[in-house]
Amino acid sequence: MSLSGASALVVGASRGIGEATARSLSAAGARVHVVARSMDALREIAEDIGGEALEMDLLNPSSVSAALARMTDDLGSAPDIVVNTAGVFQIASIAHTSLETFEEGLATNLRGPFMVLRELLPAMMTRGSGTVVTVGSVAGSKPFPGNAAYSSAKYGLRGLHEVMVEELRGSGVRSCLIEPAATDTSIWDAIDPDADPTLPDRAQMLRPKDVADAVVFVCSLPADVQVPVLAIERC
């Protein structure tokens, strides 16, 4: 699957699914801009893949606008591929989820992707080409106890994606929502799912590269082919 000559933006690329996606897109031939808050890790990844690292804080709208403006100036246009992977995850019931935790989940997992898309979609639509990939979650279509903040955001992200699919019809820009099952990333470190019988063992989870390979697959399809929703799970 070749993406030779394509430009890509990966939001939340400093670790986990985002890092794996940036590396896989680069391996497929794309020139990749990586953005996140953790610049030390981001610079190392950008150096490894020959990409560009930009600092972006999804909790700060000015930071989002500034990073995207620098990227657009560098490319001369919006990227060919936009992948939103950034996210935060906590396990807590509704009664034990603080307002601050709930608002942070919405701001990072839902408002953040919206801000990125709001900035970049107009230029992509004017150009008449491009691929948007939104990394959601199985928790965006299936309820799980303890996912009060996370599922609220991910269900909302699915709604945002479905509206986007309709608004992009006929524009030449396509959109895919990838909904992976539990994936073995550092978001589980503080939770230790192996010690909780209600959670999947980490050995049973998807690997970040499994999701990254799905992103590359979607982006490599013929320009007139779209996969609106792609669910991924271990068999």
N, C-alpha and C positions, 0 to 999 in steps of 0.2 A: 504494500500500500504506500504509494508515493505522494508526498505533499511538497515536492520540490518547487521552490520559488514562492510558496505561500508564506504569509506573515500571520503570526498568531499572538494572542494575548491570553495568558493564564493568570487568573486572579486567585490568590491564595496558594501560591506556588512554592512556599518555603518548606513544605513538608507534606507527607501523606499522599493523598490522591493528586493534589495540585503539583507536587514535585514530580511524581511519576508521570503525570500527563505532560508536563513541560519536557521531560526527557524523551518520552515516546514521540511527541510531535517533532522534536528536533531530530530524532533518529530517522523519522520519515521524511525529513528534508525541509521542514518549516523553519523560518527564522522566528524565534520566540522571544517576546517580552514577558518577563515574569514580574509580578507585583505581589507585595505582602507587607506586613509591618516589620517582620524580622529580617532586617537588611543583612546581617552577617551571614546567615544561612543562604539568603537569596543571592548575594554576590557570588558565593561559591558555586551555586547551581548555575548561574548565568555564565560564569567562567568555564564550567565543565561543558556546557552545551553551545558555547559561542553565542549566547543571547544577551539581552539587555535587562538589567535589574532596576526597578523603580519602586520607591517606597510609597505605600498606599495604606491608609487607615480607613477602613470601611465605616468606622464610627464618626468620621470627620468628613462631611461633604466637600469641604474645601480641598482636603487632601486627595480625594477621589478625582475631582475636576483637574487639579494640578498635575497629577500623575498621568491621566489620560491625555491631557493637552501636550505634555512632553513626548508621550509615545506617538501621538498623531503628528507632531512636528517632525519627529524622527523618520516616520514612515511616509509622510506626505499625504496620508489618508487614514481612514479607519483600517484596522487589520482585516485580513480575510477570514480569520477564525477568532472567535471570542469564547473562552471557556470560563465559566464561573464555578469555582470549586470551594471558595472560602466558606468556613462555617465553624460554629461553636456548638458544643453538645454537653448537656448535663442530664442526669437522671434524678428527677424529684417529682413527687405528686403535685397536683394543683395546690393543695393546702400547704405544701412545704416549698413552693417555688416563690422566691421573693420577687417583688415588682422589678427590682434592678436586673435580676437574672432573666426575667421574662422579656424585658425591654431590650436587653443586650442580644438575646436570641433573635428577636424580630429585626433589630437593627443590622446585625451581621448577616443572618441567613436569608433575609427577605429584602429589607430596604437596600442593603449593599448591592446585590445583583440588579435591582431596579435602577439604582443610580448609574451603574456601569452601562446598562442597556439604554437608558435614557440619553446618555451622552453619545453613544456610538451608533445606535440604530439609524438615525437620520442620514448619516453619511453612507452607511452600508446600503440603505434603500435607494438613495440617489444614485449610487454606483450600480446598483442592480445585481449585486452578488455578495456572497458571504455565508458563513455558517455560525450559528450561535448554539453552543452546547451548555446546558444548565445541569449541574450535578445536584440532583435532589437526594431522595432517600426512600427506602421502602416505608419509612415512617411518614412519608407524605401522602400515602394512600391507604395505609393500614394503621389502626390505632394500637399503641402499646402503653401499658401502665408506666407511669414515671416519665413520660415524654411530653409533659404539659407545654413547656416552652418550645422544645425542638419540633414537635409535630405541628404546633400552631404555625410556626414559620414555614415548615416544609410543605404543609397543605397549601399555605398561601403562595409558596413558590410554584407549586403545580398550577394553581389558578392563574398566576401571572404568565406562566409559560403557555397555557392554553389560550389565553387572550392574545398573546404574541403570535402564536401560530395563525390565528384567524386574521390578525392585522397584517401579517407578512405575505399572505396569499397573493400570488401574482407579482410580487416585488422582485423575485430572484434571490431573496435572502431566505434561508431555511433555518429551522430551529428544532433542536432535539432535547428532550428531558431524559436524562439517564437516572434511573432509580436503582442504585445498588442496595443489596442487602448489607448486613453488618460487615464492615471492612476493617481489617486489622491495621489501624493507624494509632498514633500516639494519643488520640482523644480517649482511648480506653485505659491509658496508663493509671489515671487516678481512680478508676472504678474497679479494676481487677475483675473482669467478667468471669474468669476461670474459677473464682471463689464464690460466685453467685449462681445457684442452679437455675434461676429464672432467665439467665442470659446465655448466649452462645459462647462456647469456648473460642479462644482466639485462633486455635488451630483449625476450627471449622469455618472461620470467616473468609471472605474474599481477600485478596491481596490488592494493594493499590494499583499494581500494574494491570490487574484484570480490568479495572475500570478505565485506566489509561488506554489500554488497547481498544476498548469499546469506543472511546472518544476518537481515536485515530480512524477506526473503521467508519464511523459516521461521517467524519470529515472527508474521507477518501472516496465516498460514493459519487457517482455522476452528479453533476450540478443540478439536474432536474429530478433527483431522487431524494426524498425526505423520509426520515424515521421520526415521527413526532414524539414517541415515547419508547424507551428501551429499558426494560427491567432486567437486572442481572442478579443471579444468585448461584450459590454452590449447588452442584447436583449430587 
